Amino acid sequence: MPWLGAAATGLVGLLSMTACAGAAPAAPELPPSGIAFSASPVPASPPVPVTSPTPSHHRSARPKPPTPTPSGTRPTPGVACPGNALRGVYHPYRLTVLGTCLWFRGTVTSIRDEEDGDVHVDVAPALGFGRFLDQDNELYQHGSLVTEIMPGQALPVPSVGERVAVFGTWVHDSDHGWNEIHPIWAIHYFATGVLVRRLPPKMPRYEPGEGGSGGSGGGGNCDPSYPTVCIPPPPPDLDCADVPYRNFTVLPPDPHGFDGDGDGVGCES
């Protein structure tokens, strides 16, 4: 029947529209894990502050202190030694050099003017300087070291009780048996803080008419064959290289043989 065909066609159309209107929207596509991600941007992580490394607790290396020198041997700026360790000394043959360019420190115990013009300044050692003395210093110099200011040497003579440091040559006097600082090159006077450097004359100064033996003083020991200088008689037998004198008067018998040509002048230069 014609009305059935029209009804069927209408029913099919109605069902088609209902299907279109009731269809659910398609679900969003999920990643394989099943977790949905938002489309909004992910905020950036805050910057990580950069810090300097924590300072180490190890101390930086410090310079090593200088190696200390033995007592009495420390060099002093501005004080030098002459080339001749026994410059200006009478009878250098009887002084044995124990050390050169040394400081000795102590307190003045006595002052003596010797007949040969030397000034003996006896100095008791400060702590640490006792090694400069020997047994005869203890016995005959009352525990002091003999230091000598020689004629022509413009060093101020310190006072008894004054603290000084004496710079010079450390010797053993074989005639007397004790040790000395002889010659002296400089003296530091602690009371005033003054350092005085004065060298003795190159040629020893000595007036034989005053008596004495020169050098370390004490006792006439000059051979009469050499009246203008003080040279002891033998032994030992001396040569011109052993004495500091030149062109001096020689009288017979000339036991050392200084006047080789017999003209009355010894060790002619």
Helices and strands as residue ranges (DSSP letters): H 2-22, G 92-94, E 95-113, E 119-125, G 130-132, H 135-140, E 145-149, E 163-173, E 179-189, E 194-197, G 208-210, G 240-242, E 248-249, E 265-266
